[in-house]
Amino acid sequence: MKLVLRLLFLLVLSTGFVFAQEADHNDDDKRVEADGSHGEEGSHEAYEPVTEIMNHISDANEFHLFGHYAIPLPIILYAPEHGFKFGLSNMFHHGKTAVDGYVLNHGRVNRVADPAFPEGHIELAANDHDLHDVIEMTTHEVDGKTRDLGLLSYGGEEYKLDKPSTLDGGLAGGGITSFYDFSITKNVFTMMLAALLLWIVWVMIIKKKYINGAGKAPSGLQSLMEPVFVFIRDEVTKPMIGEKHYERFQPFIMSLFFFILFCNLFGLIPLFPGSANVTGNIAVTLGLALLVMLVTNFNGNKDYWMHILWMPGVPVFVKPILTIVEVLGIIIKPFSLMIRLFANISAGHIIILSLIGLIFVFGESGQNLAGAGVGAVVGTAFTAFMNLIELLVAFLQAFIFAILAASYIGAAVEEHDHHDEHASAH
């Protein structure tokens, strides 16, 4: 128990340290006056917790460590008129350099769509203070909707910054722009790391132990993971899918559970290789929900589709209404999976970062030392409590996603032999 408390205390301290470093770095930019000077003492601008929190939970093309130090990630960009561009995110020098029209805007790659913008390596700012005046985020109206717009100031001109094209073509915003981003971001790196760890744990270690130690009592990592496997099998797949079909879907449900669990746990680590908000990214939860929908519907039997398209035992005039409802349910069920996981994980991160942000709010961005001390005490206590809750949520959300996915699959493969008997009885 003491070890757990110590680890939790270090986790809280490291989370606050990373958050403080980023907040101080951004505050430095905000303190710069129009002429580029640092200004007089007491010229601190108000701390903006919403901006800081959203920057921390969003994806990025680099792992920020502290201050100006970051771990670069591979950059893979494609523009139809210029082809592919490869490199590492540090070639942008934290946004101070544009490379062939690409810039790093708040950790993500944007592109200057205007062909008048010069090619090659272009220095946009000599330091971070000047960079604050070079790239500005604003909003504009597109088709009656408010969109975020990045503006780059260079050579006395303002250039619109394009975000990467989105796969949905604009259904959820963004749409098709001037380039595509296939880079390895924080979220992508963490998902690849989680998949690699799952392969090492289950294939390289546990599988070999079962093969080489057949008939022996489990030991080591095998003895830790076997109860989890048995629990998922006996409490999730068997009761939800049924004795006849559960073995066919056991690997899929197990993969969902452990992949989500590993990603959730990585998100609780504030330093590399953690800190990525993978399952708090709606694109990731959308992908997982689509997988569940495809597996469910491709394995649906005749009874499953009959209950959706023309429900038996129901008056004919009611069937069209029920059919519409059931067809909508095909989409609504995975949609609920997507929203539930995304909302719960994102909310947990936002609450933790908000509690840490109390240090800066109470301290009035460095002007009130006593207030910062009060904020530190209050923020640390509540953050420690929330980290414990988040650890529980990490397991709980993985379990909920797995059990709901199993229930949807079970409904699709269930056999309804009683229908014919019921019909003949009437």
N, C-alpha and C positions, 0 to 999 in steps of 0.2 A: 504493500500500500504506500510505503514511504517512497519507493522508487517511482510509482505512478505520479505521486504528488510532485516530486522533483522534476520529472519530465514535463508535467503540465506547467509548472512554474517557468521552466526554461522556454517552453512553447509560447507562453504569454509574453515573456520578456522579448523573445526574438520577433514575435509578431509586432509588438509595439515598436521595437527598434527599426524594423523595416518600414513600418508605416511612418514613423517619425522622420526617417531619412528622406523618404519621398516627399513628405509634407514640407520639410525644410527646404528641399531642393526646389519645389514649386513656389514656395513662399519667396525664395530669393528672386525668382523671375518676376513676381508680382510687385516687389519692392523697388524695381528699377523705375526711375522717372523717365519722362519723355526724352530727355537729353542723354539718357544712357547712364547717368550717375546713380549711385546707390541711395542717395537721399539722406536726410537728417535722421537722427535717432528718434524713434517714435512715429516714423512714417509707415509702419507696418499696415498692410491692408488686412481686411477681415479674412479669417480662415474660411475656406469654402469646403465643408465636409462632403457635400453631395458629389462635387467634382472629383475629390480625392478618392472617395469610396468607389465610384463608377470606374475610375481609372484602374483601381486595384482588382476589381472583379472581371474586367474585360480582358479579352485575349490580346496578345502582343507578339511581335516578331523577335523578342529577346527576353531573357530572364533578368530582371533588375535585381541586383544584390544590395547595394547600399551606395549612397552618394551618386557618383558618376560612373560606378562600376556595374557592368552587366555582362552576362554570358550571351554572345551572339548565336543566332540560329540560322540555318541555311535559308537563302532567299531564292525562290524559283518564280519568276514573273514572265508573263507572256502578253504582248500587245500585237494584234494582227498585222499592223504595218511595220513593226520592228522585230518581230520574232521573240525568242526567249532571252531572258537575262538571268544569269546565275551569280551567286556570291554569298557573302555573309552579311548579317544585319549591321555589323560594325562599320561597313563601308559608308554608311550614312552619317557616322560620327554623332550618333544620338540626335539626328535631325538637322545638324548644322551643315550638311553637304547634300546636294541633289546629284543623283547619278542617272544620266540618260533620261531625265525627266521624272524620275521616281524620287520621292521624299519619304522620310519617316515622320509621321504625324501622330504624336501621342502613342508611340510604340507600334503603330501599324503602318504599312506601306500604302501610300497614295500616289497618284500619278497626275502630272500636269498634262491635261488633254490638249492644250493649245500648242500647235506645231511651231509657233514663234519662240517658244521657250528654248534656250540653247541646250545642246546635247553635251555629253561628257560629264566630268566631275566639276560641279559648280559650288563654290563656297557661298552659303546663304548667310551665315553668321559666324563671327569670330569666337563668340562665347554663348553660353546659355542665356545670359541676360538679353543679348541682342536677338536671340532666336524667338523670344517671347513676342517681339514686335514683327517677326517675319511671317509666322504662321498663325492665323487667327481662325477660330471656329465661330461660325454664325449660322443662322437659319434662313430658309427661304421657302416659298410656296411652290409645290409641284403638283399639278392636277388636284388642287384643293387640299393637299396634305403638307404638313410642315416637315421639312427635311433638314438634317444637319449638313452644313456646307463648310469645307475648308478653303480658306483663301491664302495664297502665297504671295507675299510682296517681294518683288525683285526688280531692280533697275527702274524703280519708279512706276512699275505696272503691277496690277493685281491679276493673279492667275487662279482659276478655279481648280480645285483638287478633286480628282475622281477617286472614289473607293473602288475596291475590286468588284467585278461582276458577280452577281449572285445566281445560284443555280435555278432558283424559282422564277427568274426573269422579271422580278419586280413584285411578285405576289405579296411578299412580306417586307417590301422596301428594298431600295438599292438598285435592282434591275441590272440590265446589261450596260456596262460602261466601256471605257477605252482599253481596259486590260483585265487579265485574270491572274489571280494570286494562288499559286500552288505551293507556297512556302511552308516550311516546318515551323509552325507557331508553338507557343507554350502549350496550348491544349493538344495539338497534334503530337508533340514530343511526349507529353504525359500519357496519352493514350497508347502510343507505341511502347513506352516504358512499362505500362501496366500489362500490355499484351505479352511483352517479353518476360516479365516476372511470372505471369501465369504459366507460360510455357516452361520456364525453368522449374517452378514449383511442382507442377503436375506431371510434366513429361520427363524432365531430366532427373528429378529427385524421387517423387512419390511413385511414379509408374515403375521405375527401376527397382525400388524397394519392394514393391508387390511381386515383381517378377523374380528377383533374386532371393527374397525372403518368404517364399510361399509357405504357408503353414505356421509361420512365426508370428509372435505378437508384434503389433505396430510399435515403432519407436521413432523418436525425434520428431521431425516435421510431419511425418506420416501419422503419428498418434495425435497431433494437433488438428490436422485437416480432416481426418476420417470422421470424427463426430459431426463436423459441419456438413460433410457430404451426406452422411446418414440422415441428418436432420432435414436437409433439403429434400432428400428422396422420400422420407417417411411422412413429412409434414407438409410438403408442397406438391411435388410431382405425382406421387401415388394417389393421394385423395383428390387432387384437382383433375388429373388427366385419366386416372383409372389404371387398374392392374394390367389391362391388356395392352395399353399403348404407352405407358409412362417411360419405358426403357428407351424408346425411340427418340423422345424429346428431353431425356435427362441431360445429355451433354449441352443442349441449347440453353436450358434453364440454368444449369450450373455456370455456364459461360457468362450469361447475363448477370447473375448474382455476383460472381467474383470480379468481373470487369467493373461493374458499377461500384462495388465495395472498394476496390483498389483505387479507383479514380477519386472516390469520396475521401479516402484516407490521405491521398497525396494532396488534396486540396486543403487539408488541415495543417500541412507543414508549410510554414511561412517562407522558408528558404529553399533554394534549388536542391534537389529536383522537384520540390513541391511548389506550392503557391499558385498553381494553375487552377482556375475555376472550371473544370471540365464539365461535370454534370450540372453546373449552373449556367452552362451555355445551351441555349434552346436549340441550336443546330445539332448538337450532340444528342440531346434527348429526343429530338425529332427523328434522327437516324435510328436510334434504338427502338422507338415506337413503330417506325415503318418496318423494321425487321420482324417485330412481333406480329404486325398486321399481315405481312406476306406469308409468314410461316403458318399463321392461323387459317387464312383463307385458302392457301394452296393445299392444305391438308384437310379442309372441310369435306365431310362426306355428304351423301345424298340427303340425309335427314337434316343436316345443318342448313343446307341451302334451301330445303323445302320450308323450314321454319322461318327463313328470311324472306323468300320470294312468294310463297303461297302457303301460309300457316294452316296446318290441318286442324279440324275440329272447331273452326271459327266460321260464323256466318259469312256468306260470300260478299255481302255489301260492306263488311268491315275489313276484309282482307286487303284491299288496296291501301287503306289508311295504315294498317299494321305493316305492310310491305315497305311503305315510305319510311316509317319509323325504324324498322329493322335495318334497312339499307343505310340510313343515316348513322345507325349504331356501329356499322363497320368502320366508319371514320371517327365517330365520337369516342369509342373505346380507346384506341391508341392515342387520340388527342389528349384524353384525360391522363394517360400514362406520361405523356410528354410534359404536360403542364405541372403535374404533381411533383415529379422529380426536379424539374427546373426551378420551380417556385420554392420548394423546401430548402434546397441546397443554397440557392442565391440568397434567400432570406437569412439563413444562418450566417453566411459570410458578411452580409450587410450589417447585421446586428453586432457582430464581433468588431468590425471596423468602426462602427458608430460609437461603441463603448470606448475604444482606444482613442477615437477622435475627441472624446470628452476632455482629454488632457489639453488639447489645443484650444478647445472652446472655452474651458474654464481659465486657461492661461492667457486668453486673449492674444493668441499668436505670439507668445513670448513676452508680453508686456506685464503680465501678472504672475510672478513666481509662486505666490501662495496659492493662487487659483490653479496653476498647473500641478502643484503638489496634491491638492484635493482631487483634481481630475485623475491623477495617476493612481491614487488610492482607490477611488470609486471605480475607475475604469479597469484596473487590474483585478479587483475582486469579482466584478461582474463578468469580465472576460474569462477568468478561470472557470467560473460556473458555466458560461456559455460554451466553452471548449469541451467540457464534459457532456453537455447536452448534444453538441455537434458530433461528438464521438458516437453517442447512442444513435443519433439521426443517420450517420453514415451507414451503420448496419441496418437500421430499420428501413430506410428508403430502398436499399438493395433488396431486402427481403420482400417489401411490399411490391416492388416492380416485378420480382420473380414470381410471386404467388399470383398476382393479377394476370401476368402473361400465361402462366400455367392454367389458370381458370378459363381464359379465352380459348386456349388450344384445346382444353378438355371439352368445352362446349362444342367445338368444331368436329371432334372425332368421336363424340359420344354416339352410341347406337340406341335408337328408340324403337325397340322391338314391340313395345306395348301399343303402338299406334294401331296396328292391324287388329289386335285383339279388342281394343277399345272401340274401333269402328264396327266390328262384327257384333259386339255386344249390343250396340245401338240398332 
